Amino acid sequence: MACSNEQRPLHLLFFPFIAPGHLIPVADMAALFASRGVKCSILTTPANAAVIRLAIDRANAALRGAVPAIDISTVPFPDVGLPPGVESAVGVNTDAERDMMLEAVNQLREPFARFLADRRPDAAVADSFYPWAADAAAEHGVPRLCFLGTSMFARACHDSLLRNIPPEDLIAADDDPDAVVSLPGLPHRVEQRRGQVMDPKRNAPEWSFDKLVNDADRRSYGEVFNSFAALEPAYVEHYHAVLGRRAWLVGPVAHASEGPEAQRCLRWLDGKPDGSVVYVSFGTLARFTAAELRELARGLQRSGRNFLWVVDGGDTDASEWMPEGFEELVAPQGRGLIFWEWAPQRLILNHSAVGGFVTHCGWNSVLEAVSAGVPLVTWPRYSDQFYNEKLVVEVLKVGVGVGSAFFASKLEVRGEVISSEKIAEGIDRVMGDSEQAGEIRKKALELLDKARSAAEKGGSSYDDVGQLINELMARRGNVNT
């Protein structure tokens, strides 16, 4: 006999954007909802499925169900002319490849719609970078919840920019990168330098796309955030009361994962005193010139502190940037360790030896640092990263900046080079003996406690997960009556 509607578990489809920074938190979110009795499906392409397969297998094993609570459904990556195996934004290195990737993203609408028709999930958590998902879901009577994987603060700031600042005003200030851009209608006074804001002329396709994304998300059923209420309380109220948008904060969702070199990394950290190591990593999409890498290496030299640095091997050959004497620092008995391409970031940040984090301010990295009580040295590059820096430095006061002043993606030429002096100074301002450093570390530890409380039973994020489940179950009952 078939299960009744009340007995059948809620079914959520997760449809992440094809980049690790979007895939990984979605896998963690699926594990969270599955732990609350929800059947979860993740729709993606084969190469992207491989990124999260191990995490999903572990989550299913931990749930110990006879039938896996989380399944991954794969669809072929569209043939748009990209090199074989390139199915992610990480592999895009030219404007032409970017355009092909956007075409592939648009072609994913058909398999998404087919899944909705065939499997009839109760809701779809579809990435904001699929703006067409709002209409596709509506055509099948499925509520679409958007997820972008950034802070509520950043989303509110970008909404203010797109809706209140005419592009021609920004274009008119092109010759003055220090001109102030004020974002109106926010709980805090938020000002950015013109050079830190996307250029609507140089980045015209991206500007248009962001407006499309914002409009589609406003039409959606609601939004899910990997954040927690105590981290950005004024923006929870702003989202609901001022923007009139429904949102559920379910974070921090993050589960430590190990890779092939995790134990080597942890053994090295075990040999260092508490709070003595600065961790340096810039995510999967940042690209540094040889000049930038050279100054960063010199900054680590100048800081005098132990360091663990994740270097993207695709940036440039080490011989082009490694300064004199640096090789000795990363020798087996030196005070530094370099990881190429990948490191177990969550495990590193939660190790007692780590006392600071030099970061690009991608939201996953910020939230992982907050959840570990680690203060930040901020070095944003583009996208939401300058907004997240504002949140970290000016609102939360758990970090300091190195003075990054220009918005430029990995496909754009970046002329700015942050000096080694500024890098070393930033590290000292969060890890040193000054009163400011002590206050920053104190605030970071306070946020660690709040992050833990939010995820525990009775915490704000735990309750938001339950409220969303209950609302979707009630909606299903009303639709079927």
CORWO-V759287 format. One record per residue. N is the residue number from 1. RES is the residue in one letter. PSI is psi in whole degrees, -180 to 180 (999 if undefined). OMEGA is omega in radians with two decimals (* if undefined). Layout:
BEGIN
N|RES|PSI|OMEGA ; N|RES|PSI|OMEGA
END
This chain:
BEGIN
1|M|135|-3.10 ; 2|A|151|3.10 ; 3|C|146|3.05 ; 4|S|166|-3.14 ; 5|N|-38|-3.12 ; 6|E|-32|-3.10 ; 7|Q|-29|-3.08 ; 8|R|128|-3.11 ; 9|P|154|3.05 ; 10|L|141|-3.14 ; 11|H|117|3.10 ; 12|L|134|2.98 ; 13|L|129|3.03 ; 14|F|129|-3.07 ; 15|F|84|-3.05 ; 16|P|154|3.02 ; 17|F|156|-3.00 ; 18|I|70|3.05 ; 19|A|143|-3.06 ; 20|P|-37|-3.12 ; 21|G|-15|3.06 ; 22|H|-40|-3.10 ; 23|L|-47|-2.99 ; 24|I|-49|3.10 ; 25|P|-29|3.09 ; 26|V|-40|3.07 ; 27|A|-42|3.11 ; 28|D|-38|3.14 ; 29|M|-40|3.09 ; 30|A|-41|3.10 ; 31|A|-39|3.13 ; 32|L|-49|-3.12 ; 33|F|-36|3.10 ; 34|A|-34|3.11 ; 35|S|-14|3.11 ; 36|R|17|3.03 ; 37|G|12|-3.12 ; 38|V|137|3.00 ; 39|K|126|-3.04 ; 40|C|136|3.03 ; 41|S|141|3.05 ; 42|I|124|-3.14 ; 43|L|123|3.13 ; 44|T|-173|-3.12 ; 45|T|165|-3.02 ; 46|P|-48|-3.11 ; 47|A|-35|3.11 ; 48|N|-32|3.06 ; 49|A|-36|-3.14 ; 50|A|-29|-3.13 ; 51|V|-35|-3.03 ; 52|I|-1|-3.02 ; 53|R|-47|-3.09 ; 54|L|-43|3.14 ; 55|A|-40|3.14 ; 56|I|-40|3.10 ; 57|D|-41|3.12 ; 58|R|-41|3.13 ; 59|A|-43|3.12 ; 60|N|-40|3.12 ; 61|A|-39|-3.14 ; 62|A|-30|-3.13 ; 63|L|-21|3.03 ; 64|R|36|3.10 ; 65|G|153|3.11 ; 66|A|-34|3.08 ; 67|V|131|-3.13 ; 68|P|134|3.14 ; 69|A|-22|-3.13 ; 70|I|126|3.06 ; 71|D|148|3.08 ; 72|I|120|3.07 ; 73|S|127|-3.11 ; 74|T|146|3.04 ; 75|V|149|-3.14 ; 76|P|143|3.05 ; 77|F|133|-3.09 ; 78|P|141|3.10 ; 79|D|99|-3.09 ; 80|V|8|3.11 ; 81|G|1|3.08 ; 82|L|155|3.11 ; 83|P|150|3.13 ; 84|P|136|3.12 ; 85|G|-13|3.10 ; 86|V|103|-3.11 ; 87|E|15|-3.03 ; 88|S|156|3.08 ; 89|A|-23|3.14 ; 90|V|-34|-3.08 ; 91|G|2|-3.11 ; 92|V|123|-3.06 ; 93|N|-2|3.12 ; 94|T|164|3.08 ; 95|D|-38|-3.14 ; 96|A|-42|3.10 ; 97|E|-35|3.07 ; 98|R|-44|-3.14 ; 99|D|-38|3.09 ; 100|M|-39|3.12 ; 101|M|-40|3.10 ; 102|L|-37|3.07 ; 103|E|-41|3.10 ; 104|A|-42|3.12 ; 105|V|-43|3.13 ; 106|N|-35|-3.13 ; 107|Q|-13|3.09 ; 108|L|-8|3.11 ; 109|R|-42|-3.06 ; 110|E|-50|3.10 ; 111|P|-29|3.06 ; 112|F|-48|3.14 ; 113|A|-37|3.14 ; 114|R|-39|3.09 ; 115|F|-44|-3.14 ; 116|L|-40|-3.11 ; 117|A|-40|-3.04 ; 118|D|-38|-3.00 ; 119|R|-19|3.08 ; 120|R|58|3.07 ; 121|P|160|3.14 ; 122|D|-22|3.07 ; 123|A|159|3.10 ; 124|A|122|3.02 ; 125|V|95|-3.03 ; 126|A|135|-3.09 ; 127|D|143|3.12 ; 128|S|-25|3.12 ; 129|F|4|2.93 ; 130|Y|70|-3.04 ; 131|P|-28|3.11 ; 132|W|-11|-3.12 ; 133|A|-28|3.13 ; 134|A|-47|-3.13 ; 135|D|-39|3.14 ; 136|A|-42|3.12 ; 137|A|-41|-3.13 ; 138|A|-36|3.12 ; 139|E|-27|-3.13 ; 140|H|8|3.10 ; 141|G|26|-3.12 ; 142|V|125|3.10 ; 143|P|132|3.12 ; 144|R|121|3.00 ; 145|L|126|-3.14 ; 146|C|153|3.10 ; 147|F|124|3.14 ; 148|L|-19|3.11 ; 149|G|32|3.05 ; 150|T|-176|-3.12 ; 151|S|157|3.03 ; 152|M|-36|3.08 ; 153|F|-49|-3.12 ; 154|A|-41|3.14 ; 155|R|-40|3.12 ; 156|A|-40|3.11 ; 157|C|-45|-3.09 ; 158|H|-35|3.05 ; 159|D|-43|3.12 ; 160|S|-43|3.13 ; 161|L|-50|-3.04 ; 162|L|-33|-3.04 ; 163|R|-18|-3.01 ; 164|N|-19|-3.10 ; 165|I|109|3.13 ; 166|P|136|3.13 ; 167|P|-35|-3.11 ; 168|E|-28|3.09 ; 169|D|-39|3.12 ; 170|L|-42|3.14 ; 171|I|-37|-3.13 ; 172|A|-24|-3.11 ; 173|A|14|-3.10 ; 174|D|-34|-3.08 ; 175|D|-3|-3.12 ; 176|D|85|-3.10 ; 177|P|-15|3.13 ; 178|D|-2|3.09 ; 179|A|141|-3.08 ; 180|V|131|3.03 ; 181|V|112|-3.14 ; 182|S|131|-3.13 ; 183|L|113|-3.04 ; 184|P|162|2.97 ; 185|G|21|-3.12 ; 186|L|158|-3.14 ; 187|P|-30|3.10 ; 188|H|159|3.00 ; 189|R|117|-3.10 ; 190|V|119|3.11 ; 191|E|140|3.08 ; 192|Q|155|3.00 ; 193|R|149|-3.14 ; 194|R|-37|-3.12 ; 195|G|-16|-3.12 ; 196|Q|-2|-3.07 ; 197|V|142|3.07 ; 198|M|137|3.14 ; 199|D|113|-3.09 ; 200|P|-12|3.07 ; 201|K|-54|-3.14 ; 202|R|-34|-3.12 ; 203|N|44|-3.07 ; 204|A|-45|3.13 ; 205|P|-40|-3.13 ; 206|E|-39|3.12 ; 207|W|-47|3.13 ; 208|S|-41|-3.14 ; 209|F|-42|3.13 ; 210|D|-38|3.09 ; 211|K|-39|3.09 ; 212|L|-44|3.12 ; 213|V|-48|-3.10 ; 214|N|-42|3.13 ; 215|D|-42|-3.13 ; 216|A|-40|-3.14 ; 217|D|-34|3.10 ; 218|R|-26|3.13 ; 219|R|-9|-3.05 ; 220|S|169|-3.12 ; 221|Y|-36|-3.13 ; 222|G|-171|-3.07 ; 223|E|143|3.09 ; 224|V|134|-3.13 ; 225|F|139|2.95 ; 226|N|77|-3.11 ; 227|S|-177|3.08 ; 228|F|153|-2.93 ; 229|A|-39|-3.08 ; 230|A|-14|3.13 ; 231|L|-39|-3.11 ; 232|E|61|-3.02 ; 233|P|-37|-3.11 ; 234|A|-27|-3.09 ; 235|Y|-21|2.95 ; 236|V|-48|3.12 ; 237|E|-42|3.13 ; 238|H|-45|-3.12 ; 239|Y|-46|-3.08 ; 240|H|-51|-2.95 ; 241|A|-38|-3.06 ; 242|V|-49|-3.11 ; 243|L|-18|3.14 ; 244|G|32|-3.10 ; 245|R|140|-3.13 ; 246|R|136|-3.10 ; 247|A|146|3.06 ; 248|W|126|3.13 ; 249|L|116|-2.97 ; 250|V|6|-3.03 ; 251|G|-180|0.06 ; 252|P|129|3.01 ; 253|V|112|-3.12 ; 254|A|125|3.13 ; 255|H|125|-3.09 ; 256|A|131|3.12 ; 257|S|144|-3.12 ; 258|E|149|3.05 ; 259|G|-172|-3.03 ; 260|P|-26|-3.09 ; 261|E|16|-3.09 ; 262|A|-42|-3.09 ; 263|Q|-38|3.09 ; 264|R|-42|3.13 ; 265|C|-48|-3.09 ; 266|L|-36|3.09 ; 267|R|-40|3.13 ; 268|W|-45|3.13 ; 269|L|-36|3.14 ; 270|D|-27|-3.12 ; 271|G|4|-3.10 ; 272|K|147|3.12 ; 273|P|156|3.12 ; 274|D|135|3.04 ; 275|G|15|-3.03 ; 276|S|-10|-3.02 ; 277|V|132|2.97 ; 278|V|128|3.13 ; 279|Y|135|-3.07 ; 280|V|120|3.12 ; 281|S|145|-3.06 ; 282|F|26|3.04 ; 283|G|-166|-3.00 ; 284|T|-11|-3.03 ; 285|L|-4|3.12 ; 286|A|143|3.08 ; 287|R|134|-3.10 ; 288|F|142|3.04 ; 289|T|166|3.10 ; 290|A|-38|3.14 ; 291|A|-40|3.12 ; 292|E|-45|-3.14 ; 293|L|-38|3.13 ; 294|R|-44|3.12 ; 295|E|-36|3.09 ; 296|L|-46|3.10 ; 297|A|-42|3.10 ; 298|R|-37|3.09 ; 299|G|-40|3.10 ; 300|L|-38|3.03 ; 301|Q|-50|-3.06 ; 302|R|-31|-3.09 ; 303|S|-28|-3.12 ; 304|G|10|-3.07 ; 305|R|158|3.00 ; 306|N|147|-3.14 ; 307|F|149|3.01 ; 308|L|115|-2.97 ; 309|W|125|3.06 ; 310|V|116|-3.08 ; 311|V|131|3.06 ; 312|D|116|-3.10 ; 313|G|-16|-3.14 ; 314|G|-8|-3.09 ; 315|D|-61|-3.09 ; 316|T|162|3.13 ; 317|D|138|-3.08 ; 318|A|-31|-3.13 ; 319|S|-19|-3.12 ; 320|E|-18|-3.05 ; 321|W|-18|-3.04 ; 322|M|116|-3.08 ; 323|P|166|-3.13 ; 324|E|134|3.11 ; 325|G|-12|-3.07 ; 326|F|-34|-3.13 ; 327|E|-35|3.12 ; 328|E|-32|-3.14 ; 329|L|-31|-3.09 ; 330|V|15|3.01 ; 331|A|165|-3.07 ; 332|P|-36|-3.13 ; 333|Q|12|-3.12 ; 334|G|-178|-3.11 ; 335|R|9|3.14 ; 336|G|156|3.08 ; 337|L|129|3.08 ; 338|I|133|2.96 ; 339|F|134|3.12 ; 340|W|127|3.05 ; 341|E|-52|-2.96 ; 342|W|147|3.00 ; 343|A|155|-3.13 ; 344|P|81|-2.94 ; 345|Q|-45|-3.09 ; 346|R|-40|3.08 ; 347|L|-41|3.14 ; 348|I|-51|-3.08 ; 349|L|-28|-3.14 ; 350|N|3|3.10 ; 351|H|139|-3.06 ; 352|S|-20|-3.12 ; 353|A|-21|-3.05 ; 354|V|126|-3.10 ; 355|G|-2|3.13 ; 356|G|159|-3.04 ; 357|F|114|3.01 ; 358|V|118|-2.93 ; 359|T|156|3.05 ; 360|H|-7|3.13 ; 361|C|26|2.87 ; 362|G|145|-2.98 ; 363|W|-37|3.11 ; 364|N|-44|-3.13 ; 365|S|-43|3.12 ; 366|V|-47|-3.08 ; 367|L|-37|3.10 ; 368|E|-37|3.08 ; 369|A|-46|3.10 ; 370|V|-43|-3.11 ; 371|S|-17|3.11 ; 372|A|-3|-3.14 ; 373|G|29|-3.08 ; 374|V|126|3.09 ; 375|P|159|-2.99 ; 376|L|147|2.92 ; 377|V|114|-2.90 ; 378|T|136|-3.12 ; 379|W|69|-3.08 ; 380|P|154|-3.11 ; 381|R|-49|-3.09 ; 382|Y|-170|3.10 ; 383|S|-136|-3.10 ; 384|D|0|-2.93 ; 385|Q|-35|3.10 ; 386|F|-34|3.04 ; 387|Y|-46|-3.13 ; 388|N|-34|3.06 ; 389|E|-43|3.11 ; 390|K|-44|3.14 ; 391|L|-47|-3.08 ; 392|V|-47|-2.98 ; 393|V|-44|-2.98 ; 394|E|-31|-3.10 ; 395|V|-57|-3.11 ; 396|L|-28|3.14 ; 397|K|46|3.10 ; 398|V|22|3.13 ; 399|G|175|3.08 ; 400|V|156|-3.14 ; 401|G|160|3.06 ; 402|V|-3|3.10 ; 403|G|24|3.11 ; 404|S|127|-2.96 ; 405|A|-3|-3.04 ; 406|F|130|3.11 ; 407|F|119|3.08 ; 408|A|127|3.13 ; 409|S|177|-3.12 ; 410|K|-16|3.12 ; 411|L|-6|-3.09 ; 412|E|153|3.09 ; 413|V|129|3.14 ; 414|R|115|-3.14 ; 415|G|-20|-3.08 ; 416|E|134|3.04 ; 417|V|117|3.10 ; 418|I|132|-3.06 ; 419|S|155|3.10 ; 420|S|-32|3.12 ; 421|E|-44|3.14 ; 422|K|-36|3.13 ; 423|I|-48|3.14 ; 424|A|-38|3.12 ; 425|E|-43|3.12 ; 426|G|-43|3.12 ; 427|I|-44|-3.12 ; 428|D|-32|-3.10 ; 429|R|-17|3.05 ; 430|V|-22|-3.08 ; 431|M|-7|-3.06 ; 432|G|-167|-3.05 ; 433|D|6|-3.09 ; 434|S|163|3.10 ; 435|E|-39|3.13 ; 436|Q|-46|-3.14 ; 437|A|-42|3.12 ; 438|G|-39|-3.14 ; 439|E|-39|3.10 ; 440|I|-46|-3.14 ; 441|R|-37|3.11 ; 442|K|-45|3.14 ; 443|K|-36|3.12 ; 444|A|-41|3.12 ; 445|L|-33|3.08 ; 446|E|-39|3.11 ; 447|L|-33|3.06 ; 448|L|-47|3.13 ; 449|D|-40|-3.13 ; 450|K|-36|3.12 ; 451|A|-44|3.13 ; 452|R|-43|-3.11 ; 453|S|-37|-3.10 ; 454|A|-36|-3.06 ; 455|A|-17|-3.11 ; 456|E|161|3.11 ; 457|K|128|-3.07 ; 458|G|-8|3.10 ; 459|G|168|-3.03 ; 460|S|-43|-3.12 ; 461|S|-39|3.07 ; 462|Y|-43|-3.12 ; 463|D|-37|3.13 ; 464|D|-39|3.07 ; 465|V|-47|3.14 ; 466|G|-40|-3.14 ; 467|Q|-40|3.12 ; 468|L|-43|3.10 ; 469|I|-48|-3.10 ; 470|N|-40|-3.12 ; 471|E|-41|-3.13 ; 472|L|-35|3.07 ; 473|M|-42|3.12 ; 474|A|-39|3.12 ; 475|R|-42|3.12 ; 476|R|-41|3.13 ; 477|G|-38|3.13 ; 478|N|-37|3.14 ; 479|V|-36|-3.06 ; 480|N|-2|3.12 ; 481|T|999|*
END
